[in-house]
Amino acid sequence: MRVEEKDVAEPEIPERFLEGYAPILSAAAETGRRLTRDELETRRTLGREAAEAGHQLRALVNLHLAATRTAWPLSASASGTAGADAVLAAVEQAVDAFAEGFERAQRLTVRREEAARREFIDDLLYGRSDLGRLAERATRFGLRLSRAHAVAVAAGPEAYTESDAVPRSVEAALLTRFSGRKILLTTKDGRLVCIAPGSQPDVLRYFAKQAHAATDGGQVAVGRPHRGPGGVVHSYDEALDALDLAARMALDDPVLYADDLLVYPVLTRDRQAMADLVRSQLGPLKQARGGAEPLLRTLAEYFDAGCVAAETARRLSLSVRALTYRLDRIHQLTGSDPSDPMHRYALQTAVIGARLLDWPAKEL
């Protein structure tokens, strides 16, 4: 998550970062020599220390250039084009070594920040670490875990990391639309993850829209808002469960909301009872030529189409007559008539249970 920058006055740069610089220029003007290995290493060390002190590289370069103008000791013997070239070469070497040390320190700081951020995200989404300590760390990343948060997860055709173009484009869109909001965007196990305050559902709706487009039609699931550090884990798990449910139930909605899918966990809460229902209602379909799967799919499409035969036949690329034959065959095998309201509820519940339990691919 990007933090808005504020105009802060540049702290005065201590003269110690120019330590040894004037003698280097003097030696270059007098002898034309280049910097020694020790002098270069000293410049790199000073650059690293300046970065760690929080100074800006541009200001440090300007400091060196100002020192060059005032401390360029061209003697009479070293004056002229050759002397100027030697000093300019020394300036180039010194500033380059200083900048190298500065950039090394910055890269190390960035890696440390990335490692700390990744560790925090792992602890947050897996519910590890002391919850009180986790809440303290969260403020560093703009989250107040004492409040309710909701999590959205987007799954695309490939696995993503934070440095990939897709997450960066989604993040840019969110930051442009919701500048100043407390939003955390990251990736986890190849998926895009967005954490936002539960009181701001518009953020997750917009994330879902952007992620669906950026992942070329990927599916997005949104968990319910929950309070506290453990609430983020709960909402994240709900979003993952929704994606898993969509895969098993062949749900093709671009955006899934955990609120709308609560009936499915209820149906499978007593797994053994659901397995018994599937076996008793649909088990006889295994006797059909080709096994149970074609007739199970026929039932699923029939119920999804509102039990309208013509629409079901169109979805299955069958004639209405062929569909009627299949429904009659189901009636013969199971003893339950899909068109009879008295039988329909048990059959439809069993079909949902079969998808949830991955039957008949898995034995119950």
C-alpha positions in Angstrom: 0.0 0.0 0.0 1.4 3.4 -0.9 1.6 6.1 1.7 1.0 9.6 0.7 4.1 11.8 0.7 4.1 15.1 2.5 6.3 18.0 2.0 9.0 17.7 4.6 12.0 20.1 4.9 15.2 18.4 4.0 17.3 18.0 7.2 20.6 19.8 7.1 23.3 17.5 5.8 26.3 17.1 8.1 29.7 18.0 6.6 31.0 14.6 7.6 29.6 13.1 4.4 32.2 15.2 2.6 35.0 13.8 4.7 38.2 13.4 2.6 36.6 14.9 -0.5 38.7 18.1 -0.7 42.0 16.3 -0.3 41.0 13.9 -3.2 40.3 16.9 -5.4 43.6 18.5 -4.4 45.6 15.4 -5.1 43.9 15.0 -8.5 44.7 18.6 -9.4 48.3 18.3 -8.4 49.2 14.8 -9.7 46.3 13.8 -12.0 45.9 10.5 -10.1 42.6 8.6 -9.8 41.1 7.5 -6.5 42.6 4.6 -4.6 40.7 1.5 -3.7 40.5 2.7 0.0 39.2 6.1 -1.1 36.5 4.6 -3.2 35.4 2.3 -0.4 35.3 5.3 2.0 33.0 7.1 -0.4 30.7 4.1 -0.7 30.6 3.8 3.1 29.7 7.5 3.5 27.0 7.1 0.8 25.5 4.1 2.7 25.5 6.1 6.0 23.8 9.1 4.3 21.1 6.8 3.0 20.6 5.3 6.4 20.3 8.8 7.9 17.4 9.6 5.5 19.0 12.2 3.3 18.1 12.6 -0.4 20.6 11.6 -3.1 19.9 14.7 -5.2 20.7 17.0 -2.2 23.9 15.0 -1.5 25.1 15.3 -5.1 24.4 19.0 -5.0 26.5 19.2 -1.8 29.4 17.5 -3.6 29.1 19.8 -6.6 29.1 22.9 -4.3 32.2 21.5 -2.5 33.8 21.0 -5.9 33.4 24.7 -6.9 34.8 26.0 -3.6 37.6 23.4 -3.0 39.0 23.0 -6.5 42.7 23.9 -5.7 44.2 24.2 -9.2 47.8 25.2 -8.6 49.8 26.9 -11.2 51.6 23.7 -12.1 48.3 21.8 -12.5 46.3 24.5 -14.2 45.1 24.1 -17.8 43.1 21.5 -19.6 44.9 18.5 -18.2 44.4 19.6 -14.6 40.7 20.3 -15.2 40.2 16.9 -16.8 41.9 15.2 -13.9 39.8 16.9 -11.3 36.6 16.2 -13.2 37.5 12.5 -13.5 38.1 12.5 -9.7 34.7 14.2 -9.1 33.0 11.6 -11.3 34.7 8.7 -9.5 34.0 10.1 -6.0 30.3 10.9 -6.7 29.7 7.6 -8.5 31.2 5.6 -5.5 29.1 7.7 -3.1 25.9 7.1 -5.1 26.7 3.4 -5.4 26.9 3.1 -1.6 23.7 5.1 -1.2 21.8 2.9 -3.7 23.1 -0.3 -2.1 21.7 0.9 1.2 18.4 1.8 -0.3 18.0 -1.5 -2.0 18.8 -3.3 1.2 16.2 -1.1 3.0 13.6 -1.9 0.3 14.3 -5.6 0.7 13.9 -5.4 4.4 10.7 -3.5 4.1 9.4 -6.0 1.6 10.3 -8.9 3.9 8.6 -7.2 6.8 5.5 -6.5 4.8 5.4 -10.1 3.5 5.9 -11.5 7.0 3.1 -9.2 8.3 0.7 -10.3 5.4 1.5 -14.0 6.0 0.8 -13.6 9.8 -2.3 -11.6 9.1 -3.9 -14.0 6.6 -2.9 -17.2 8.3 -3.8 -15.9 11.8 -0.3 -16.4 13.1 1.6 -14.3 15.7 0.2 -12.8 18.9 -3.0 -10.9 17.9 -2.1 -7.8 20.1 1.3 -7.6 18.5 -0.2 -8.1 15.0 -2.6 -5.2 15.6 0.4 -3.0 16.6 2.2 -4.0 13.4 -0.9 -3.3 11.3 -0.8 0.4 12.0 2.5 0.6 10.1 0.7 -0.6 7.0 -2.4 1.6 7.4 -4.8 -0.9 9.0 -6.6 -0.5 12.3 -7.5 -4.0 13.2 -9.8 -3.0 16.0 -12.3 -2.2 13.3 -14.1 -4.5 11.0 -12.4 -5.4 7.7 -13.4 -7.4 4.7 -11.2 -9.3 2.2 -11.6 -9.8 -1.5 -9.6 -12.5 -3.4 -9.2 -12.6 -7.2 -8.1 -15.7 -9.1 -6.9 -15.4 -12.6 -5.6 -17.7 -15.3 -2.1 -17.6 -13.9 -0.3 -17.0 -10.6 0.7 -13.4 -9.8 3.3 -11.8 -7.6 3.3 -8.2 -6.4 5.8 -7.1 -9.0 3.7 -8.4 -12.0 1.9 -6.0 -14.2 -1.6 -7.1 -13.3 -1.4 -6.4 -9.5 0.4 -3.1 -10.2 -2.3 -2.0 -12.7 -5.1 -2.9 -10.2 -3.2 -1.1 -7.4 -2.8 2.0 -9.6 -6.5 2.1 -10.3 -7.4 1.7 -6.6 -5.0 4.4 -5.5 -6.3 6.8 -8.2 -9.9 6.2 -7.2 -9.5 6.0 -3.4 -6.5 8.1 -2.5 -6.1 8.4 1.2 -8.2 5.3 2.0 -6.8 2.6 4.3 -6.4 -0.2 1.7 -3.9 -3.0 1.6 -3.4 -4.7 -1.8 -1.1 -7.7 -2.1 -0.8 -11.2 -3.6 -1.0 -14.5 -1.8 -0.5 -18.0 -3.4 -0.7 -16.5 -6.8 -4.0 -14.6 -6.2 -4.7 -10.9 -5.8 -5.9 -10.0 -2.3 -7.5 -6.7 -1.2 -8.1 -5.8 2.4 -10.4 -2.8 3.1 -12.5 -1.4 6.0 -15.8 -3.2 6.3 -17.5 0.2 6.3 -16.3 0.8 2.7 -17.8 -1.9 0.5 -17.4 0.4 -2.6 -13.6 -0.3 -2.4 -14.0 -4.0 -2.7 -16.6 -3.7 -5.5 -14.2 -1.5 -7.4 -11.3 -3.9 -6.8 -13.5 -6.7 -8.1 -14.3 -4.8 -11.2 -10.7 -3.9 -11.9 -9.3 -7.4 -11.0 -11.9 -9.1 -13.2 -10.8 -7.0 -16.1 -7.1 -7.1 -15.5 -7.1 -10.9 -15.1 -9.0 -11.4 -18.4 -12.2 -12.5 -16.8 -10.8 -14.0 -13.5 -13.2 -14.7 -10.7 -13.4 -12.6 -7.5 -14.8 -13.6 -4.2 -15.6 -11.2 -1.3 -15.7 -12.3 2.3 -18.0 -10.8 4.9 -16.7 -8.0 7.2 -15.4 -9.2 10.6 -13.9 -7.2 13.5 -10.4 -7.6 15.0 -7.2 -9.2 13.8 -8.9 -12.6 13.6 -11.6 -11.0 11.5 -9.3 -10.5 8.6 -8.4 -14.2 8.6 -12.1 -15.1 8.8 -13.0 -12.9 5.9 -10.1 -14.2 3.8 -11.1 -17.8 4.5 -14.6 -17.0 3.4 -13.4 -15.6 0.1 -11.2 -18.7 -0.5 -14.1 -21.0 0.4 -16.3 -19.1 -2.1 -13.7 -19.6 -4.9 -13.4 -23.3 -4.1 -17.2 -23.6 -4.0 -17.5 -21.9 -7.4 -15.1 -24.4 -8.9 -17.0 -27.4 -7.4 -20.5 -26.0 -8.3 -19.5 -24.6 -11.7 -20.6 -21.1 -10.6 -19.5 -18.7 -13.3 -20.4 -15.4 -11.7 -17.6 -12.9 -12.1 -18.0 -11.8 -8.4 -19.1 -14.0 -5.6 -20.2 -12.8 -2.2 -19.9 -15.0 0.9 -23.2 -13.6 2.1 -25.0 -15.1 -0.9 -23.4 -18.5 -0.5 -24.2 -19.2 3.2 -26.7 -21.9 2.3 -23.9 -24.2 1.0 -22.0 -24.5 4.2 -25.3 -25.2 6.0 -26.1 -28.0 3.6 -22.7 -29.7 4.2 -22.5 -29.0 8.0 -23.7 -32.6 8.5 -21.5 -34.3 5.9 -22.7 -37.8 6.7 -26.3 -36.9 6.4 -25.7 -35.2 3.0 -23.7 -38.2 1.8 -26.6 -40.5 2.8 -29.0 -38.3 0.9 -26.8 -38.3 -2.2 -26.5 -42.1 -2.1 -30.1 -42.8 -1.6 -31.4 -40.2 -4.1 -28.8 -40.4 -6.9 -26.9 -43.7 -6.3 -29.1 -45.6 -8.7 -28.0 -43.3 -11.5 -24.7 -45.4 -11.6 -26.7 -48.1 -13.3 -27.3 -46.0 -16.4 -25.3 -46.5 -19.6 -22.4 -44.1 -19.3 -22.6 -43.9 -15.6 -24.2 -41.3 -13.3 -22.4 -38.1 -14.6 -24.5 -37.4 -17.7 -27.8 -37.8 -15.9 -26.5 -35.8 -12.9 -25.5 -33.0 -15.2 -29.0 -33.2 -16.8 -30.6 -32.7 -13.4 -28.3 -29.8 -12.5 -29.1 -27.9 -15.7 -32.8 -28.7 -15.4 -33.0 -27.2 -11.9 -30.8 -24.2 -12.9 -33.1 -23.5 -15.9 -36.1 -23.4 -13.5 -37.3 -26.8 -14.6 -38.1 -25.4 -18.1 -37.6 -28.3 -20.5 -36.9 -26.1 -23.6 -34.2 -24.0 -21.9 -32.6 -27.1 -20.4 -32.5 -28.8 -23.8 -30.9 -25.7 -25.3 -28.2 -25.6 -22.6 -27.4 -29.3 -23.1 -27.5 -29.0 -26.9 -30.3 -31.7 -26.9 -33.7 -31.9 -28.5 -36.6 -31.6 -26.1 -37.5 -35.2 -26.9 -34.0 -36.4 -25.9 -34.2 -34.4 -22.7 -37.6 -35.9 -21.9 -36.1 -39.4 -22.4 -33.3 -38.6 -19.9 -35.8 -37.3 -17.3 -37.9 -40.4 -17.7 -34.8 -42.5 -17.3 -33.9 -40.7 -14.1 -37.4 -41.3 -12.8 -37.2 -45.0 -13.6 -33.8 -45.4 -11.9 -34.4 -43.3 -8.8 -38.1 -43.6 -8.3 -38.2 -39.7 -8.1 -39.8 -37.6 -10.8 -37.9 -34.3 -11.4 -41.0 -32.6 -12.6 -43.0 -33.5 -9.5 -42.8 -30.7 -6.9 -43.0 -33.4 -4.1 -39.8 -35.1 -5.4 -38.0 -32.0 -6.8 -36.7 -30.6 -3.5 -35.0 -33.8 -2.4 -33.5 -34.4 -5.8 -32.2 -30.8 -6.1 -30.7 -30.9 -2.6 -29.0 -34.2 -3.5 -27.7 -32.7 -6.7 -26.2 -29.8 -4.8 -24.7 -32.2 -2.3 -23.2 -34.3 -5.1 -21.4 -31.3 -6.4 -20.2 -30.2 -3.0 -18.9 -33.7 -2.2 -17.5 -34.3 -5.7 -19.7 -37.3 -6.3 -19.6 -39.6 -8.3 -15.9 -38.9 -8.9 -15.3 -39.7 -5.2 -17.0 -42.5 -3.4 -19.1 -41.5 -0.4 
